[in-house]
Amino acid sequence: MGKELAARKAREVGAEIRQFAEQLRWKVYHGQGYPDWGTFFSEIEELGVQIGDAVCREFVQQAVREQAQADQQCGQEHRCPTCNGPFDSREPEAHPLLTRRGEIGWQEPQAYCPKCRKAFFPSVQEFGDSGGRQL
């Protein structure tokens, strides 16, 4: 998904974002919905940045977890990248994944090809335009 499509999707959920921001604002500012008079703009902005980053990390972590689970349940047969034979799936391995908004937990799928006697991570098969791993 490119930046333009991502921006369009963000605009599509704009009403939900505004509603969620309002709920957070009321919770953070103890039921009054606004900071005390005299609170510096930089403090308000920093709180917004920290909350935004936390929301982003949670969004990404949920999305990659659900994507991996859906792939495991789809029944599609994956093949070994070396010999193109079937492989055995193994328990996912916990890896921290550094995003632009901080670190998230990622359960990386693992596999083993008995023919090649090679272990590998099936999620690392191609790279996207951004140079990051395509999950």
Secondary structure as GFF3:
##gff-version 3
##sequence-region A 1 135
A	DSSP	alpha_helix	3	12	.	.	.	ID=ss1
A	DSSP	alpha_helix	14	28	.	.	.	ID=ss2
A	DSSP	alpha_helix	41	73	.	.	.	ID=ss3
A	DSSP	beta_strand	88	99	.	.	.	ID=ss4
A	DSSP	beta_strand	102	113	.	.	.	ID=ss5
A	DSSP	beta_strand	118	120	.	.	.	ID=ss6
###
